[in-house]
Amino acid sequence: MIALRFHHATIDIKKLIFTTYFSQIYCLGLWVPGTAKLHNKAKVTLNNCLRKVFNITGIVSILQEFVSRGILTWEQGI
């Protein structure tokens, strides 16, 4: 729903929206007993959200997309 509503927004607005709504996933280890499987699922979900919000298609390095946009990666967030 967020990706559809802000499809025509600027990159800066999309970055603000992404960090606001999805940065709480980084704190997953603090409020959920962590298993490697659960953390991997959360990481994949975060990557998919970035693809949807920024309309990233094709095979690209998702880590490079995080870095080029100045957004914390999963490893930096935890």
Protein Blocks (a to p, Z undefined) as FASTA:
>chain_A
ZZmmmmmpcfklmmmmmmmmmmmmmmmmmmgccdfklmmmmmmmmmmmmmmmnopgcjdd
fklmmmmnopacfklmZZ
